[in-house]
Amino acid sequence: MERMTGSSATTSTEAAASSGGTMEAWAVHSPGPIATKPLRRVRRPVPELRAGDLLVRVEACGVCRTDLHLAEGDLPPRVPGRVPGHEVVGTVVSVGANPVNANSAVAPQAMAFAAGDRVGIAWLGWTCGVCKYCRRGAENLCPQSRYTGWDVDGGYAEYAVVDAGYAYRLPADVPAAELAPLLCAGIIGYRALKLAQLPQHGALGLYGFGASAHITAQLALASGATVHVVTRSAEARRLALELGAASAGEAPPEPLDSAIIFAPAGGLVPIALEALDRGGTLAIAGIHLSPIPELDYDRQLFQERTVRSVTANTRADGHELLALAEQSRPRIAVTRYGMDDADKALADLAGGRVTGVAVLVA
């Protein structure tokens, strides 16, 4: 990732915002096809802080396919007028009283924040900490979990709020637009790669090659894997080969040890399963998937092939991914948009006109 010097100074505007005022934001006005313009520009009060919260001035916010699912109604909005965005990079403006969440044990480095610190806000926004899933380290399965940009307002705005126990400390000297995609595309791709159980120096197939896949491919390559990309986009194929993929086309040229489906297309499941070698694992990384066709047991599941879904992420996943990214410096293919163009960025994503990841920059 390209380096540059950042500033952590708190401005007078930020100080004013921390004590009230209004801000510009984008909200899902009426979910529907992107052509109906489901996003609307609105003016909202700057969010108020509860104990343990951070008020963050947004520097950049990645545009995720989950935001598109929310806008188009594939992911039913939890409340009307939700502000999307869960790949948020920003600067802490103010800190709520006692910024220590009782469920912060897995991420102690995320606890002691102050005004001026640079932080990241990701998809997982809160978990209960006491259910059987949280207690066994699977907080991503917590039935009471809450998510940024779905249960609470996200980063398509001038300011956002995050529980301090779920914020990530970020370096001040990396461009915000290059950090933002790591906070969902990177984290969910990393979790999918773990669940795909890729053996050492194994062959990995990636179906779809957008924001998450192009980061995941680099993580796999850095571990010594052979990566095969399946995508219809000529631009995505070109990027995959530039990043080191062994092939990029309509089908992998060899049996796969593991595969990950990133495209929200259920029709890819039998295709990817059939491409797996004996004992191979397929992980489905999306939060939404179109219907899966009937499977042929002998050709697609027999010989101990496994198919599994990927559900959100734990904070441990996030910290592990950010540490890996710090070491390996993945190349993030970013298409920048101004915050005023959030609706255009989402339309470009829907139309397949984004190679890599779209990022809104304040």
Long-range contacts (C-beta under 8 A, 24 or more apart in sequence): 1-174, 1-175, 1-178, 1-179, 1-325, 1-329, 1-330, 1-331, 1-332, 2-174, 2-175, 2-178, 3-173, 3-174, 4-173, 4-174, 4-175, 5-172, 5-173, 6-118, 6-172, 6-173, 6-174, 6-176, 7-172, 8-91, 8-116, 8-117, 8-118, 8-172, 9-116, 10-91, 10-93, 10-115, 10-116, 14-57, 14-91, 14-93, 15-93, 15-94, 17-46, 17-55, 17-57, 17-93, 17-158, 17-159, 18-46, 18-49, 18-55, 18-93, 18-94, 20-45, 20-46, 21-45, 21-46, 22-46, 23-157, 23-158, 23-159, 24-157, 24-158, 24-339, 25-83, 25-153, 25-156, 25-157, 25-158, 26-83, 26-84, 26-156, 26-157, 26-342, 26-343, 27-81, 27-82, 27-83, 27-156, 28-70, 28-71, 28-77, 28-80, 28-81, 28-82, 28-83, 28-84, 29-81, 31-70, 31-71, 31-72, 31-73, 31-76, 31-77, 32-72, 32-73, 33-72, 34-68, 34-71, 34-72, 34-346, 34-347, 34-350, 34-351, 35-347, 37-343, 38-71, 38-72, 38-73, 39-71, 39-84, 39-156, 39-342, 39-343, 39-346, 41-340, 42-81, 44-83, 44-153, 44-157, 46-158, 46-159, 47-153, 47-159, 47-160, 47-161, 49-94, 49-95, 49-96, 49-161, 50-96, 51-96, 51-97, 51-98, 51-99, 52-96, 52-97, 52-98, 52-99, 52-100, 52-101, 52-163, 52-164, 52-165, 53-95, 53-96, 53-99, 53-161, 53-162, 53-163, 53-164, 54-92, 54-94, 54-95, 54-96, 54-99, 54-113, 54-119, 54-161, 54-162, 54-163, 54-164, 54-167, 55-92, 55-93, 55-94, 55-95, 55-96, 55-159, 55-160, 55-161, 56-88, 56-90, 56-91, 56-92, 56-93, 56-119, 56-121, 56-159, 56-160, 56-161, 56-162, 56-167, 57-90, 57-91, 57-93, 57-158, 57-159, 57-362, 58-88, 58-89, 58-90, 58-155, 58-157, 58-158, 58-159, 58-160, 58-339, 58-362, 59-89, 59-90, 59-91, 59-176, 59-361, 59-362, 60-88, 60-89, 60-90, 60-176, 60-177, 60-179, 60-180, 60-359, 60-360, 60-361, 60-362, 61-85, 61-87, 61-88, 61-89, 61-154, 61-155, 61-156, 61-180, 61-339, 61-359, 61-360, 62-87, 62-180, 62-181, 62-183, 62-184, 62-185, 62-211, 62-357, 62-358, 62-359, 62-360, 63-87, 63-337, 63-342, 63-345, 63-346, 63-349, 63-354, 63-357, 63-358, 63-359, 63-360, 64-184, 64-185, 64-211, 65-210, 65-211, 65-264, 65-286, 65-349, 66-123, 66-149, 66-150, 66-184, 66-287, 66-288, 67-149, 67-154, 67-156, 67-346, 68-346, 68-349, 68-350, 69-264, 69-287, 69-288, 70-149, 70-150, 71-346, 72-350, 74-264, 74-288, 75-150, 75-287, 75-288, 77-150, 78-150, 78-151, 82-149, 82-150, 82-153, 82-154, 83-149, 83-153, 83-154, 83-155, 83-156, 83-157, 83-160, 84-149, 84-150, 84-154, 84-155, 84-156, 85-148, 85-149, 85-154, 85-155, 85-156, 85-157, 85-160, 85-360, 86-121, 86-122, 86-123, 86-125, 86-147, 86-148, 86-149, 86-150, 86-154, 86-155, 86-183, 86-184, 87-122, 87-155, 87-180, 87-181, 87-182, 87-183, 87-184, 87-185, 87-359, 88-120, 88-121, 88-122, 88-148, 88-154, 88-155, 88-160, 88-162, 88-180, 88-183, 89-118, 89-119, 89-120, 89-170, 89-176, 89-179, 89-180, 89-183, 90-118, 90-119, 90-121, 90-155, 90-159, 90-160, 90-176, 91-116, 91-117, 91-118, 91-119, 92-116, 92-117, 92-118, 92-119, 93-159, 95-164, 96-164, 99-164, 100-164, 100-165, 101-163, 101-164, 101-165, 101-166, 102-129, 103-127, 103-128, 103-129, 103-134, 103-139, 103-165, 104-164, 104-165, 106-137, 106-139, 106-314, 106-315, 106-316, 107-165, 107-166, 107-315, 107-316, 107-318, 107-319, 109-169, 109-319, 110-164, 110-165, 110-166, 110-167, 110-168, 110-169, 110-315, 111-164, 111-165, 113-164, 113-167, 113-169, 117-169, 118-169, 118-170, 118-171, 118-172, 119-162, 119-167, 119-168, 119-169, 119-170, 120-167, 120-168, 120-169, 120-170, 120-179, 120-180, 120-182, 120-183, 120-322, 121-148, 121-154, 121-155, 121-160, 121-162, 121-166, 121-167, 121-168, 121-183, 122-148, 122-166, 122-168, 122-183, 122-184, 122-187, 122-313, 122-318, 123-147, 123-148, 123-149, 123-183, 123-184, 123-187, 123-188, 123-312, 123-313, 124-148, 124-166, 124-312, 124-313, 124-314, 124-315, 124-318, 125-151, 125-152, 125-162, 125-163, 125-166, 126-151, 126-152, 126-163, 126-166, 137-314, 137-316, 138-314, 139-314, 139-315, 140-191, 140-311, 140-312, 140-313, 140-314, 140-317, 141-311, 145-312, 147-312, 155-360, 156-339, 156-342, 156-360, 158-339, 158-362, 166-315, 168-318, 168-319, 168-322, 170-322, 171-326, 176-361, 177-332, 177-334, 177-336, 177-359, 177-361, 178-332, 178-334, 180-357, 180-359, 181-211, 181-215, 181-332, 181-334, 181-357, 181-359, 182-215, 182-321, 182-322, 182-325, 182-332, 183-318, 184-212, 185-210, 185-211, 185-212, 185-215, 185-357, 186-212, 186-215, 186-321, 186-322, 186-325, 186-330, 187-313, 187-317, 187-318, 187-321, 188-212, 188-285, 188-310, 188-312, 188-313, 189-213, 189-215, 189-216, 189-219, 189-260, 189-262, 189-285, 190-216, 190-219, 190-313, 190-317, 190-320, 190-321, 190-324, 191-310, 191-313, 191-314, 191-317, 192-216, 192-260, 192-262, 192-283, 192-285, 192-310, 193-219, 193-220, 193-260, 193-283, 194-317, 195-281, 195-283, 195-308, 195-310, 196-258, 196-259, 196-260, 196-281, 196-282, 196-283, 197-258, 197-281, 197-306, 198-223, 198-225, 198-257, 198-258, 199-257, 199-258, 200-224, 201-225, 201-226, 202-226, 202-257, 202-258, 203-228, 203-252, 203-254, 203-255, 203-256, 203-257, 203-258, 203-277, 204-228, 204-256, 204-257, 204-258, 204-259, 204-260, 205-229, 205-230, 205-252, 205-256, 205-258, 205-259, 205-260, 205-272, 205-275, 206-230, 206-240, 206-259, 206-260, 206-262, 207-231, 207-259, 207-260, 207-261, 207-262, 207-263, 207-268, 207-271, 207-272, 208-261, 208-262, 208-263, 208-265, 208-268, 209-233, 209-236, 209-237, 209-239, 209-240, 209-248, 209-262, 210-236, 210-262, 210-263, 210-354, 210-356, 210-357, 211-354, 211-356, 211-357, 211-358, 212-262, 212-285, 213-260, 213-262, 214-239, 214-240, 214-243, 214-333, 214-356, 214-357, 215-330, 215-332, 216-260, 216-262, 217-243, 217-244, 217-245, 218-243, 218-244, 218-328, 218-330, 218-331, 219-324, 219-328, 219-330, 221-245, 222-324, 222-328, 226-254, 228-252, 228-253, 228-254, 228-256, 231-263, 233-352, 233-355, 235-355, 236-355, 239-333, 239-355, 239-356, 243-331, 251-275, 255-280, 256-280, 257-281, 258-282, 258-283, 259-283, 260-284, 260-285, 261-285, 261-286, 261-289, 262-286, 264-288, 264-289, 264-290, 265-289, 265-290, 266-290, 266-291, 266-292, 266-293, 267-292, 267-293, 269-293, 269-295, 269-307, 270-295, 270-296, 270-300, 273-300, 273-301, 273-305, 273-307, 274-299, 274-300, 276-305, 278-303, 278-304, 278-305, 279-303, 279-304, 279-305, 280-305, 280-306, 281-305, 281-306, 281-307, 281-308, 282-306, 282-307, 282-308, 283-308, 283-309, 283-310, 284-308, 284-309, 284-310, 285-310, 286-310, 287-312, 332-356, 332-357, 333-357, 334-358, 334-359, 335-359, 336-361, 337-361
